């Protein structure tokens, strides 16, 4: 393909040719920075409090307390272990080491995603250096900002979504279902990606595989919620998801997207915009996104389409859905790199680099303001409008890039 991007890695630095060195350096950078960057106050405070509460009262009583908890049980299990470690070693609640423990699952997920990225690129023998691709991920300031500085778990959640997509490509649907369900039990945003799994199962046209996938997903679901449900039933979980999905009814929550560009940042989604409300426009855009996804999924006869389509799905949600937070674009960066592995087009890499800059500015600005106790950026803030406009331009460019990939019809045989 004439527009394929080829770049060979500089071979003069022999130490950089060893993947272990890259992984070790990436981990060391994270371990050295994480304990001394306070993170986003509200999130860090919640994670610390939840870890302590889970370790003190146990899992079956965790959701029965009056403590504010808007996370489902998948990640509370992880925080429970962290809380037990704190009590076992008597680690001070406000110590840098406890802060590191809180951030550690996301730091490990960073490395695991990097490993999956590198091993996949090496297996596919791409023209672009797998080591350079790994470096573009592990040392991307936008990636470091999320786990190492902010202290959020988007990499942890994204790892299980990514693993599910990888299993779909390998046609291991039971494992894909299990991984996607666990991702849902970590963060409700995983609902965005369930259509990819469902469409892949429909395309596979194997009823037995569908049933096995259903059983696998339900098994993970009940195993995870079981410790929390003893004596409580499961109604608490339904209420938890309903409450989480209904919370923060704003057009945009510091997400620099189309709604923020129109002045909708921290504006109630019931406010009018072009003869409708922001909420109504959000629903209209969701219908358009899902119809487009179904059309593209069955038209694009390529076994690796799940990566660009997942990028399309999450980037479209971020840009045109209400209730979006600044960090919700994060998985798109990883999906862009996996798209580049299978569709080695320079425009894909340009898209990744462009969105890395705007995502870093978006999340970094929100984090910086939070340290001064400012959590709601003004809807007319110049940087909100400028970065939102840049995101819209990049999104249009990404759609153009996707149309090129589809029209060129680059197709690889499905894995055996």
Buried (B, 14 or more C-beta within 10 A) or exposed (E): EEEBBEEEBEEEEEEBBEBEBBBEBBBEBBBEBBBEBBBBBEBBEBBBBBBBBBBEBEBBBBBEEEBEBEBBBBBBBBBBBBBBBBEEEEBEEEEBEBBBBBBBBBBBBBBBBBBBBBEBBBEEEBEBBBBBBBBBBBBBBBBBBBBBBBBBBBBBBBBBBBBBBBBBBBBBBBBBBBBBBBBBBBBBBBEBBBBBBBBBBEEBEEEEBBEBBBEBBEBBBEEBBEBBBEEBEEEBBEEBBEEBEEEBEBBBBBBBBBBBBBBBBBBEBEEEBEEEBBBBBBBEBBEEBEEBBEEBBEEBEBBBBBBBBBBBBBBBBBBBBBBBBBBBBBBBBBBBBBBBBBBBBBBBBBBBBBBBBBBBBBBBBBBEBBEEEEBEBEBEBEEBBBBBBBBBEBBEBBBEBBEBBBEBEBEEEEEE
